[in-house]
Amino acid sequence: MKPLRRRDLLGAGAALAAIPGRNAAAAPGDAADLTLILMGDLHSGYRWSSRLLRAVRDEVSQASGEVRIVVNGDVFERNNLLAVRTDGAVDLALLRGFTSLAPTIVTIGNHDSDLFDPAIFAGRVADTGAVLLSDITDGRTGRPYGPASQRILVRGHPVVFAAIGTPDLSLYPPAWRSAYRVPDPGAYGRDRLPALFGDAALPVALVHAGFLADRTILPFLRPPFLLHGSHDHLRFAQRFGDPDPDAPGGLHLHSGAWSSAFQVLTVRFREGVPVLAVRDVLLAEASPEDAGLARLLATRRAAALQPRDVAAIGTLDRAMPLDEAVGWAAGRVKQAAGADIGLLSHTTFGDGLPAGTVTADDLRAFLRFDGKVAVGEIPRARLPALLARCNQFDGSTPYARRTGDYLYATAPPAGTGDTVSVAINAYAVSDATKRRDFLGWDAPGFTPRPDLMLGAIITRGLAA
């Protein structure tokens, strides 16, 4: 079959939006030949880790055919003090839990040297029994961190996995940037993927570089294919080709983030052609836990965290999932700045906020990167296009309107003036590239306010 052409993907937004993502489980009694449990961007999400392991165990116990677990980058998170102080002991225990259930594939994300040298990361992943796939080489030695691909046979049909990392070295910890040599995803897709995938009945591209990088790779994948992306903390499913779920085609997935969600993909070969179906699994406070990992977490917390780390800073009468919590924070920023609208960049935040006492540790999981709030004005005429780019946190945003990085926005302001005053975390408008990425154009005139710090505004809101 011919590969998808770039103009098919980038020049036909309306057509893509009209092809819905299919979140459907396999029909009862229609056994899968291969089940893939897909996740990424775990980020030491310890509020969910024991629930995640239990949920994956339950899925594996019910799965048919071959099973593979895929962790598509960013196992670790430096903002998690417990992860830092224990060298990621809980995260590595989670990976060992996965490998005890099914063969597990791990890729390298830009946060996987948050705790130590990436060569150590590669060794510790291998020690868990997982296979580390990567296109990244160690810039100090020239050696690859792992094989570029893995081939398995499913009922005699080759399925090939290949990994692609992000080449933006500014996103890796400064101490280890020299340890990364990462090819451009689009060039790698053009030059390497055809040979790596070869005669695969199902090529599986595992990309930890973000949505826009995914789209540079799509033209070099021949259907049927699976592209599993991560890095942008998105969750969606987009089908290419015939929208009939029983027809061959391509599937582009992102599985959520912070250890609180994953996707289950079933593959059934019909006359040698793979038919793909996917469903989301979203964890909740009431989700059952893996008892062993929960005990390890409790023991490690007691030993490694100090009273100031778990001090109460406020209370909530109910839990707020991430999208609601960031929306609440954007409202606080808007109010503190006296602005018409509040905007916050999505990966500035990680987990949602729990019900009851909110501790300093909970706040670190929620607010990953503190910083100043900037204030400026934009033309009111620009507001509809800007808001159309915001709040891409779930699968409801049309595929053709997705931008990768995005902003959370408060409700549109009333009024008829020519301009709208905006309060936004300063990172998102700190240079022309970020302004174009987040706002859609190089909006001038934003001034960081030293008296408006994002963390302080959120802390005051929780205390109130």
C-alpha positions in Angstrom: 0.0 0.0 0.0 1.2 3.5 -0.7 2.4 5.7 2.2 0.3 8.6 3.2 1.3 11.8 1.5 2.2 14.9 3.5 -0.6 16.9 1.7 -3.1 14.1 2.6 -2.3 14.8 6.3 -1.5 18.5 6.5 -3.7 19.9 3.7 -7.0 18.2 4.5 -7.9 19.3 7.9 -11.7 19.3 7.3 -11.5 15.7 6.0 -9.5 14.6 9.0 -11.9 16.2 11.4 -14.7 14.3 9.7 -13.1 10.9 10.4 -13.9 10.2 14.1 -11.6 8.5 16.5 -13.0 5.1 17.5 -12.9 4.3 21.2 -14.5 0.8 21.0 -13.7 -2.4 22.8 -13.5 -5.7 20.9 -16.9 -7.4 20.6 -17.6 -10.1 23.1 -16.4 -13.4 22.0 -14.2 -11.9 19.3 -10.8 -12.7 20.8 -7.9 -10.5 20.2 -4.7 -11.8 18.6 -2.6 -9.0 20.3 -3.5 -6.7 23.1 -1.4 -3.5 23.6 -1.6 -1.6 26.9 -0.4 1.9 26.0 0.7 4.7 28.2 3.3 7.5 28.5 4.3 10.5 30.5 4.0 8.7 33.9 6.0 11.5 35.6 6.3 9.7 38.9 2.5 10.2 39.4 2.5 8.5 42.8 -1.1 9.4 43.6 -2.0 6.9 40.9 0.9 4.5 40.6 -0.6 1.7 42.7 -4.0 2.1 41.0 -2.3 2.0 37.6 -0.5 -1.3 38.4 -3.8 -2.8 39.6 -5.7 -1.7 36.6 -3.1 -3.0 34.2 -3.1 -6.3 36.0 -6.8 -6.5 35.7 -6.6 -5.8 31.9 -3.8 -8.4 31.4 -5.8 -11.0 33.3 -8.7 -10.5 30.8 -6.7 -10.2 27.6 -6.4 -12.7 24.9 -3.6 -13.5 22.5 -0.2 -11.9 22.8 0.1 -9.0 25.3 2.6 -6.1 25.4 2.8 -3.2 27.8 4.2 0.0 26.4 5.5 2.9 28.5 6.2 5.7 25.9 8.7 7.8 27.8 8.9 10.1 30.9 8.8 7.6 33.6 10.4 10.1 36.1 9.6 13.6 37.3 12.2 15.7 39.1 9.5 17.8 40.8 8.5 14.8 42.9 10.7 14.9 46.0 10.1 11.3 46.8 11.2 10.2 43.4 14.4 12.3 43.7 15.2 11.2 47.3 14.7 7.5 46.5 16.3 7.3 43.0 12.9 6.5 41.5 12.4 3.3 43.6 8.6 3.4 43.2 8.8 4.0 39.5 11.2 1.1 39.0 9.0 -1.1 41.2 6.1 -0.1 38.9 8.1 -1.2 35.8 9.0 -4.5 37.6 5.3 -5.0 38.3 4.5 -4.5 34.6 7.2 -6.9 33.4 5.8 -9.5 35.9 2.5 -9.3 34.0 3.6 -9.2 30.3 6.6 -8.3 28.1 7.1 -4.5 28.5 8.6 -1.9 26.2 9.9 1.4 27.5 11.1 4.4 25.4 13.2 7.4 26.4 11.4 10.7 27.2 13.0 14.0 28.0 12.5 13.6 31.7 14.1 10.2 32.1 17.4 11.7 33.2 15.6 13.9 35.8 17.1 11.7 38.5 20.4 10.4 37.1 22.6 9.9 34.1 20.6 8.5 31.1 23.0 5.6 30.9 22.0 4.7 34.4 18.4 5.0 33.4 18.9 2.6 30.5 20.6 0.1 32.9 17.9 0.3 35.5 15.1 -0.2 32.9 17.0 -3.3 31.7 17.2 -4.5 35.3 13.4 -4.4 35.6 13.2 -6.9 32.7 11.7 -4.3 30.2 13.1 -3.7 26.7 14.3 -0.1 26.1 13.7 0.9 22.5 15.3 4.2 21.3 16.6 6.1 18.3 18.8 8.1 20.7 22.5 7.6 21.0 24.8 8.7 23.9 26.6 11.8 22.6 29.6 11.0 24.9 30.2 7.5 23.5 28.2 7.2 20.3 26.5 4.1 21.5 22.7 3.7 21.3 20.8 3.4 24.5 18.8 0.5 23.2 17.8 -1.2 19.9 15.9 0.9 17.4 13.1 -1.6 16.9 11.7 -4.9 18.1 9.9 -7.5 16.0 7.4 -10.0 17.3 5.3 -12.6 15.5 1.6 -12.7 16.2 -0.1 -15.7 14.6 2.7 -15.6 12.1 2.2 -11.9 11.3 5.1 -9.6 12.0 4.5 -6.7 14.3 7.4 -4.2 14.6 7.8 -1.5 17.2 10.2 1.5 16.7 10.8 4.4 19.0 11.4 8.1 18.2 12.5 10.7 20.8 12.4 14.5 20.9 15.4 16.3 19.4 14.8 19.5 21.4 17.7 19.4 23.8 16.4 22.4 25.8 13.8 20.0 27.2 16.3 17.7 28.8 18.0 18.3 32.1 21.0 20.7 31.5 23.4 18.4 33.2 22.9 15.6 30.7 22.2 17.3 27.4 25.6 16.2 26.1 24.5 12.7 26.6 21.7 12.9 24.0 22.1 12.7 20.2 18.6 12.6 18.8 17.6 12.7 15.1 14.9 14.9 13.7 11.7 12.8 13.8 10.6 13.7 10.2 14.0 12.9 8.8 14.2 9.7 10.8 10.7 8.7 9.5 11.8 9.3 6.0 15.3 7.7 6.2 14.9 4.9 8.7 11.3 3.8 9.3 10.7 2.1 5.9 13.7 -0.2 6.5 12.9 -0.8 10.2 9.3 -1.7 9.5 10.0 -3.7 6.4 7.3 -6.3 5.8 5.5 -5.6 9.1 1.9 -6.5 9.0 1.5 -3.8 11.7 4.1 -1.1 12.1 4.0 0.6 15.5 5.7 3.9 15.8 6.3 5.0 19.5 7.0 8.7 19.4 7.9 10.8 22.4 8.2 14.1 20.7 4.8 15.7 20.7 1.8 16.0 18.4 3.5 18.2 15.8 6.4 15.8 15.5 4.0 12.9 15.1 2.5 14.6 12.1 5.9 14.9 10.4 6.2 11.1 10.7 2.7 10.2 9.5 3.5 10.6 5.8 6.1 7.8 6.1 3.8 5.2 7.6 1.8 2.9 5.3 -1.6 1.7 6.5 -2.4 -0.2 8.4 -0.3 1.3 11.2 -0.3 2.5 14.8 1.3 5.7 15.8 1.4 6.1 19.6 2.5 9.5 20.7 3.3 11.2 24.0 5.1 14.2 25.5 2.2 16.7 25.1 0.0 15.1 27.8 -2.9 14.6 25.4 -5.5 11.9 25.2 -7.3 11.2 21.9 -7.8 8.5 19.2 -7.8 9.4 15.5 -8.5 6.9 12.8 -7.2 7.4 9.2 -8.6 5.8 6.1 -12.0 4.0 6.1 -13.9 5.0 9.3 -15.3 1.4 9.4 -13.6 -0.2 12.4 -13.4 -3.5 10.6 -11.4 -1.9 7.7 -7.7 -1.6 7.7 -6.3 1.9 8.3 -4.1 4.0 10.5 -4.6 4.9 14.1 -3.0 7.8 15.9 -3.2 7.7 19.7 -2.2 9.7 22.8 -3.0 8.0 26.1 -3.1 10.7 28.7 -0.5 11.4 31.4 0.6 11.4 35.0 0.0 7.7 35.6 -3.8 8.3 35.7 -4.9 6.9 32.3 -3.9 4.4 29.6 -5.4 2.9 26.5 -6.1 -0.7 25.6 -5.6 -1.6 21.9 -6.8 -4.9 20.5 -5.6 -6.3 17.3 -7.4 -9.0 15.4 -5.9 -10.4 12.1 -8.5 -11.1 9.5 -7.0 -12.6 6.3 -3.7 -11.2 7.4 -5.0 -7.7 7.8 -4.9 -6.2 11.4 -8.2 -4.7 12.6 -7.6 -2.2 15.5 -9.9 -1.2 18.3 -9.1 1.1 21.2 -10.6 2.2 24.5 -9.5 4.5 27.3 -9.1 3.5 30.9 -9.3 6.4 33.3 -8.4 6.0 36.9 -10.3 7.6 39.8 -9.8 8.0 43.6 -12.0 5.0 44.1 -10.0 2.8 41.7 -8.6 -0.3 43.6 -4.9 -0.3 44.4 -2.1 -2.8 44.1 -1.5 -3.6 47.8 2.3 -4.2 47.4 3.0 -1.0 45.6 0.8 0.9 48.0 2.8 -0.4 50.9 6.0 0.5 49.3 4.8 4.0 48.6 3.7 4.4 52.2 7.0 3.1 53.6 9.1 5.3 51.3 7.0 8.4 52.1 7.4 7.9 55.8 11.2 7.6 55.4 11.9 10.2 52.8 9.5 13.1 53.2 9.9 15.7 56.0 7.0 17.4 57.8 7.4 20.6 55.7 7.0 18.4 52.5 3.6 17.2 53.6 2.4 20.3 55.4 -1.2 21.3 54.7 -1.7 24.4 52.6 -5.4 24.2 52.1 -8.5 22.0 51.7 -10.9 21.1 49.0 -14.3 19.6 49.4 -13.9 17.5 46.3 -11.2 16.3 44.0 -10.5 18.4 40.9 -9.2 16.6 37.8 -6.4 18.4 36.0 -8.4 20.3 33.5 -10.8 21.6 36.2 -7.9 22.4 38.6 -5.9 24.4 35.9 -9.1 26.2 34.9 -9.6 27.2 38.6 -6.0 28.4 38.7 -6.4 30.4 35.5 -9.4 32.1 37.2 -7.2 33.0 40.2 -4.6 34.4 37.9 -7.1 36.5 36.1 -8.5 37.8 39.4 -5.1 38.6 40.8 -4.0 40.5 37.7 -7.3 42.3 37.2 -7.4 41.0 33.7 -10.2 40.1 31.3 -9.0 36.6 30.7 -6.6 34.1 32.3 -4.4 31.8 30.3 -2.0 29.0 31.5 0.2 26.7 29.5 -0.8 23.0 29.9 2.5 21.2 30.7 3.2 23.8 33.5 0.9 21.5 35.3 0.9 17.7 36.0 -1.7 16.1 38.3 -5.0 17.3 39.5 -5.8 18.2 43.1 -7.2 15.8 45.7 -10.2 16.1 47.9 -9.6 17.0 51.6 -6.2 18.3 52.8 -4.0 19.6 50.0 -0.3 19.3 51.0 2.9 20.9 49.7 3.6 17.5 48.0 0.2 17.7 46.2 1.0 21.2 45.1 4.3 20.1 43.6 2.5 17.4 41.6 0.0 20.0 40.4 2.3 23.0 39.7 5.4 21.6 38.0 7.0 25.0 37.1 6.5 28.2 39.1 7.2 31.6 37.6 5.9 35.1 37.0 2.6 36.0 35.5 2.8 38.4 32.5 0.1 40.9 31.6 -0.7 42.4 28.2 -3.4 43.2 25.7 -4.5 41.5 22.5 -6.9 42.6 19.9 -10.5 41.4 20.6 -10.7 40.3 17.0 -8.0 37.7 17.7 -9.8 36.2 20.7 -12.1 33.7 18.9 -9.1 32.1 17.0 -7.1 32.0 20.3 -9.8 30.4 22.3 -10.3 27.8 19.5 -6.7 26.6 20.3 -7.3 26.3 24.1 -8.5 23.6 26.4 -7.4 20.6 24.3 -7.2 18.3 27.4 -9.4 15.5 26.1 -10.6 13.8 22.9 -13.3 16.4 22.1 -10.9 18.8 20.2 -11.2 18.1 16.4 -7.9 16.6 15.2 -7.3 19.3 12.6 -7.4 21.9 15.3 -4.9 20.2 17.6 -1.7 22.2 18.1 0.3 20.0 20.6 1.2 22.7 23.1 -1.9 24.6 24.2 -3.3 27.0 26.8 -6.1 26.6 29.4 -8.4 29.6 29.2 -11.0 31.1 31.4 -14.4 31.9 29.9 -14.5 34.5 27.1 -14.8 38.0 28.6 -17.8 40.2 28.0 -17.4 43.7 26.5 -17.1 45.4 23.2 -13.7 47.2 23.4 -11.1 46.8 20.8 -8.6 45.0 23.1 -8.7 42.4 25.8 -6.4 42.4 28.8 -4.7 39.0 29.4 -2.9 37.4 32.3 -0.7 34.5 31.4 2.2 32.6 32.9 5.3 34.4 31.6 6.9 31.2 30.2 4.2 31.0 27.5 5.1 34.4 26.1 8.8 34.5 26.9 10.0 34.5 23.2 8.5 34.7 19.7 8.5 31.0 19.2 6.5 30.3 22.3 4.1 33.2 21.6 3.4 31.7 18.1 3.1 28.1 19.5 0.7 29.0 22.3 -1.2 32.1 21.0 -1.1 31.5 17.3 0.9 34.6 16.4 3.8 36.7 17.8 1.7 38.8 20.1 3.8 41.7 21.4 3.7 43.7 24.6 3.5 41.2 27.5 5.2 42.4 30.7 6.2 39.9 33.5 5.0 41.1 36.9 7.3 40.3 39.8 4.5 40.8 42.2 2.4 38.1 40.5 4.0 34.7 41.1 1.9 31.7 39.9 2.7 29.5 42.9 1.8 32.2 45.4 -1.5 32.9 43.6 -2.4 29.2 43.7 -1.3 28.8 47.3 -3.4 31.7 48.4 -6.4 30.4 46.6 -6.1 27.0 48.2 -5.6 28.5 51.7 -8.8 30.6 51.1 
